[in-house]
Amino acid sequence: MNYRLAFMACTILAALCTGCDEDTGSLGITDSADIITSSEGAYSVRSRSILLDSVVANSNKSYLGEVYDPETETSIRAEFLSQFYSIENYALPADNLIIKNEAGELEADSADVRIYYSNYYGSGTNPMKIQVFELDPNNILREDQTYYSDIDISKYLPEGATPLCTKTFTPSDYTLSESERTSTTHYDNVRVRLPKSFGTRILRAASEHPEWFLNSWQFIHHVCPGLYFKLQSGTGTMLELDVAALNVYFRYRDAEKDTIYEAISRFSATPEVIQSTNIQNSDLTPLLDTSLPYTYVKSPAAVATELTLPVDEIFLNHEGDSINRARLILTRLNSSTQEENVLPMPQTLLLVRKQQLNSFFMNRQVSDGETSYTTSFDQNYNTYSFNNLSVLISMLHREKLIGMKRDGLTSQQWNEKHPDWNKVVVTPVVVTSNTSNSNVTTQTSVTHNFSLTSARLVGGAKPLSIQVIYSTYKR
């Protein structure tokens, strides 16, 4: 028996069983008179590196710092701004119970903002210096707008703004003992002391205008529009921030126990309010050199790989066939330098139509297996595999045929009028998923990766190959 033919028959049978997500226009109920044949083809895919000048900054994490990538000889700088969340109907203790100053006025004991982080890239002993500014109360960041990684933070600062405070620190806090730093209960953070007057203003607002604390919108528009954290110096470290918390400290008396307690009014940066990271990359144009035998995927907000899918070639002489599989493998090249501070590789990549790249993130979509796909890095083979792009390729083919007929265009005219019709972009992302009780995993979010990653993929001047398996139905 010809084992290759037996294997091919099994492959075709499996493909038919899963064929409902393919070109449904050529599929239907078959009978015993249908004869199924199969064929294969390999086609060249062109790729190139493209700049991502700005991306939708809808990550729940923020970044602060500046690092140098020795492999690409580029630097990345990140600063961030944040609004703060007020719990609904927040209220202070009764006014007569709060400890006042000597003049009998409401006054905070102190105030600070803590920046909590669980990861950082680079040196833990590198000195970093930041300045903290209050945002402009007359130009509030709006929740109904989309903000990008190239956000011009200066637009949201009052004219002639001066910093509330300055803080110098190292990511590893050596003011703590080693046992405290390594404790499982310790949460790395930077404590930035704010002016006492800043905290007093918030306390007095809570006392005089409790309606300003009914919700976060009221708090942001009437009490504190947010803070901007500016990196003043310190190259060699990037903090990946989990949350920032604004704290106001005061004391109050328990009337029944006649005891004085210390209290904290806390307002945190949560997903319900805006957090936006400004990313500044050095000159990336050398990475776009098309003579290189590779392309880049690099984050945050840096370089992506554009692929041109050979849709016309795939359907040439296969107009009546169904595509059962179209597999594309992207191979990662190992680092070209042995230095320790080379950026880590991205673990997950998104492939999405180029013309839908911005709207995908703006509309907070997840991959649908039709116009967008995600895949994880396979360390065993050093690859990222998109195992079946057949739905996308078939859809692009139908879209072109319909458009040509509608507009009365030839194939060449369509291509010239729609230069990006068969182009997709591959870029690093972060995927969040939920697993149900029946072990079904569903994506809940796909966002741009704002952490430091970089990888070189075989391509550019060296064409890639997409492997296609067809099925033909004959009576």
N, C-alpha and C positions, 0 to 999 in steps of 0.2 A: 504493500500500500504506500502511496506517496504521502509521507507525513506532512510535507509542506502544504499539500492541497487540503489535507484534513484540518490542519491548523487554520488555514485561510477560511475554510467553511465555518469553523467555530467562531472565528473573528467576525465574519459577516453576520452570523446568527445573533451574536451578542450585540453587534451594532444595530441590527434591526429592532432588537428588544428595547434599546435605549434611544431609538431614532426619533422620538416624538419631539425632541428639542432641536431638530435640524430643519432642513428646508421642507416644511410641511406641504408645500405646493406640489412636490413630486412624490409624496407618500400617500398611501391609501390602503384599503383592504385588498389583499391579494388572494388569488385562488390557485388551484393546482396547475393552471395553465401559465402562471407567471414563472419566468426563468430569471434567476438572480445571478448577475455576474459582478465581479469586483476587479478593480484596478487601483494602482498606486501611482503617485507622482511626487516629485520633490521640486520645489521652486525657490528661487532666490528672493531674499528679503533684504531690502536696503535699510540701513540704520544710520543715524547721526545723533550727536549730542546737541541739545538745545538749551537755551537759558530759560530759567523760571524767574523772571524779574520780580514777580510778587505772587504769592499764593494766599488763599483764604486762610486767615489765622483763627480757625475755630477750635484749636486744641485747648484742652482743659489745663494743660501744663504751660508754664512760662519758663523762659531761659534768660540767664544773666551771665555774661563773661565774654572772653575773647580767647580764641585758640588759633594755632597755626597748624596746617596740614602739610607735612613735609613731602608727601607723595605728589600732591598737586601744586605745592608751593603757593597755596592760597591761605587767607585768614578769614575767620568768621567771627563777627561781633554781634552780641545780642543784648538788648535792653528791653524792659517791659513796663507797662502801665496796668493798673488794676483799679476797678471799682470794688466796693465792699457791700456785703449783704447785711441787711438788718432784719432780724426776725420780726414777724408781723406783730404789731401792737406791743412793741418793746416799751417797757416802762421802768423808771427808777424806783427805788424805795420812796416812801413818803418823804416829802421835803424836810419835815421836822426831825426825821431820823438820820439824815445825811450829815456827816461831820463837816462843819463850815470852817473857813479860815478865821483869823483873829478879827477881821472886819465883819464877820457874820455873813460872808458871801460864799456861794457855792464855788468850790475850786477843786480841781483834780489833784491828786497826790503826784501823779506822773502819767506819762503816755508813751507807748512804743508801738512799733510794727515789727512783727516777727515773720521772717521768710523761711518756711520749712522746705527742706529738700531731702530726698532719699538717695539721689545719685549726683555725681559730678564727674566730669571728664578732666583729666589733667592732674596737676599737682595739688595735694591737700595742704601744702605749706606755702603756696603762692600767695603773697599779700594782694588783696583786692580792695579797692576804694570806690565807694558809691556815694552818690548824692540823691536825696529824696526831695521831690518837688510835689506840691499840691497842684492838681489840675485846675483849669479855668472854670469857675462856677457859671460863667456866662456862655460857655461852649461845651456842653455836656456830650459825652459819647452816647450815641443813641442806640437803643436795643433793636431798632428796626432797620439798622444799616449793617452792611457787611464790611469788615475791616480786614486789611491785607497785611502781609509781612513787611511791606515797605511803608507802613503807616508813618506819616510825618507827625511825630509827637509834638513838635514845636507849635503846631496849630492848636493844640489843646492845653497850652500853658498860658497863663496871664502875661500880658506885656510886661517886660522887665522882671520876670519871675526870678526869685532867688531861692536857693535850697532851704528847706526846713531844717535840714541837718546833714551831716556827713559821717560816714562810717567806714573805718578800715578794719579788715578782718582777714582771717585765713579759713578756708573751708573746713579744715580740721580745727576745732576749737580747743586750743591749748590752754585756755583759762580753766578748763575742766580737767579733772584727773583722768588717767588712762582708763580706770575702771568705769568712770561715768561715761566716757566717750564710747566705750565698747559695750556698754550695757544694752540688753535687748529692749529695754524700755526707753532708751534715749532716742530722741528724734532730732537729727541735725537741723540746726536753724541759725539764722543770723538775727540777732536782736539789735534793732536800730532805735535808739531813744529819740523820741520826738519832743518838741518844746512843751513844757508844762501848760503853756497857754493854749496849745492846740487841743489838749485833752479837756481843759476847762471850757473851751468854746463848745465842745460836744456835750458836756454835762449840762451846761446852762441851756443849750438848745433843747435837750431832752426834758428839762424842767419847765421851760417857758413855752415850748411848742411841741407837746407830745404828739400832735398830728403829723409832725415831720418824721415820726418813727413808726408810722402805721405799716409801712412796707419799704422795700428797697428803693423804689422809684422816688418816694418822698425823701428818703434819706440822702440819695445821691443828688437830687435837685435842690435840696435846701440845707443840707448839713455838710457833707463831704463828697465832692464830685469824683474823688479818686486820687491816687498817688502815682507818680512816675519815678521809676528807679533807674537812674542813669549811672553807667559805668564810667568812672573818672580815670581809673588806671588799674593795671593788673592783667597782663597777658599770660596765658598758660593754663587757664581754668575756665570751665563752663559749668554752671550750676543748672541742674534740671529741677525746677521748683514744683512742688506739689500744691502749696497754698500759701497765701499771705494773710496774716491776721492783724487787725488794728485793735489795740487794747488801750482802754482808759481805766486807770486805777483810782479808787476812792474808798472811803470808809463810811460805815453807817452803824447805827446803834440798834440793837435788838431791845425793844422797849420792855418786853416781858422778862428777859434774862438780865437786862441792864449790862449787856456785853457789847463791845465794839468789834465789828468784823471788817476784814479787808475784802473788797469786792472788785470785780473786773467787768467792765462793759466791753464785750468782744464783738467785732464785726469782721467777718471773714470774706475772702475772695472765693466765691463758689461758682459753679456753672450757671447759676441764675443771673449773674452779672457779668460784665465784660472784662476780660483779661486779654491783652494783646501784646505780642512780642514783636519788636522791630528787629529785623535781621539785616545785617550789612555784610555783604561778601566783598572781598577784594576782587580785582580784575579776573574774571573767569573766561575771557575770550580765548586764551591759549588752549583751553580744554575742548574747544569747538573745532579744532583742526581736523578736517575730513580726511587727511592723509594718514591719520593714525589708524592702526588695525583694531581699534576698540572704541567704545563709547563710555559715557559715565552715567551713573545714577548717584546723585549726591544731595544730601540734605544738611541743614534746613534751607529751603527756598533757594536752591542753587542750580543744579543741572539735571535734566532728565534725558532719556533716550527716546527718540522718535523713530518709529518703524513704519515703512511703507509696505502694506500688504499687497501681494501680487494677485489681486482678485481677478483681473482680466485674464491673466495667464492660467490661473487655476480653472477657470470655466471654458477656456478655449478648447473646442472639440469635446466638451463635457456638458453642453447646455442642458441635456435631458437627464443628467446624472444627479444623484443625491450625495452630498458630502457627509460621510459618516464620521470622519475624524480629520482634524487639522492641528497637528502638534508642532509647537514652537518651543525650542529650548534655548535659553540664554545662559551662556557659560561665563562664569566669573574668572577673571585673571587674578592670580595671586599678587600680593603687594609687590611693587617694584623696589621697595626700600626695606631695610631691616630695622629701621628706627622703631622704638617702642611706642611712640606717640602717633602712629598712623591711625586714622579714624576707623572705627569698627564698620563692618559691612551692614547694610540694611537687611533685616530679617524677612520683611514682607514687601512685595512690590504690587502695585496696581497697574493694570493695562486698561486704558480707556480711550475711546475715540478722541482724537485731538480737539475736535470742535466742541466736545462736551466736557473738556477737562475742568474749566472753571465752574460751570453749572453743577457738575457732579459734587464738588465740595461745598459750593454755595447753598445747594439744596439739601445738603446733608444726606446724600444717597449712600447706599451700600451696593456692592457688586451684584449684578443680576445675571451673569452668565450669558448675556446677550450683547450688550455694548460695553460691558466692563467686567473685569476678572481680577482676582487676587491670587497670589501664590506665595509660598514660603520657600526660604532658602534650603536646599538639600545639601547638607555638608558632606554627605557620602560621595556625591558626584560633583560638588562645587558648582551647582547649577540652580537656576530658577526655571521651572517648567510650566508652560501653559498647555495643558494636555489636550484641550479640544476647543479651538476657536471656530468650529464649523458653523455655529449659529450666527456669529458675527459676520463671517465671510459670506454666507448665503444671504444675509440681510443686506449687506453692502451691494451685492450683485443685483438683488431685486430692486433696491433703491435706485440704482443707476439705470436699469432697464425702464422702470416706471418714469423716471425723470427725463430720460432721452425721448420717450414716446410723448410725454406731456409737452415738452418744450421744443420738440422737433429737432433734436441735436444728434449729431453723429457721436460715436464713442470718443473720438479725439476732442470734439468740441465740448463734450461733457467734462472730460478730464481737465481741460483748460479753464472752464468756467468754475469748476469745483476742485481746486488743487489739493484740498485736504480730505477729499471724500473717502480715501482708503488709508488714511494715516491714523496711527494710534500712538499714545505716549505711555511710557513706562516710568513710574516714579515711586520713591519710597513712601510707605504709608504705615499707619498704626491701625490695626483692626481690633475692635472689641466685639466679643461674641457672648451669647448666652446658650447654655445647654439645658434642654428641657428634661423632664423626668423620663421621657422615652429616649434619651440620649441623642436627640436631634439638635444639632448646633446651628444657630442662626446668628448672622451678623447683625449687630445693633448699631455700629458706627464704623466709618472708614474716614480717617482724617490724615491730612498731610503729616509726615514725620518731621517734627521740629527738633529732634535730637540730632547729634552729630553722626552722620554715616557717610560712607563713600565706597563705591565699587566700580571697577572697570569691567565692562562686558565685551566679549569678543564681538566684533562688528566693525562699523565704520568702513574703512577701505577693504575690509574682509567681509564679503557678503555672508549673511546667515542663510539658513535653509529651513523651510517649513514642509513637513511631511503630510501628505494628504491621501486619504483612502476614500475611494468612490464606490457607490453601488449603482448598478443599472438594472432597471426592470424591463424585461422583454416578454412579449406574449407569443 
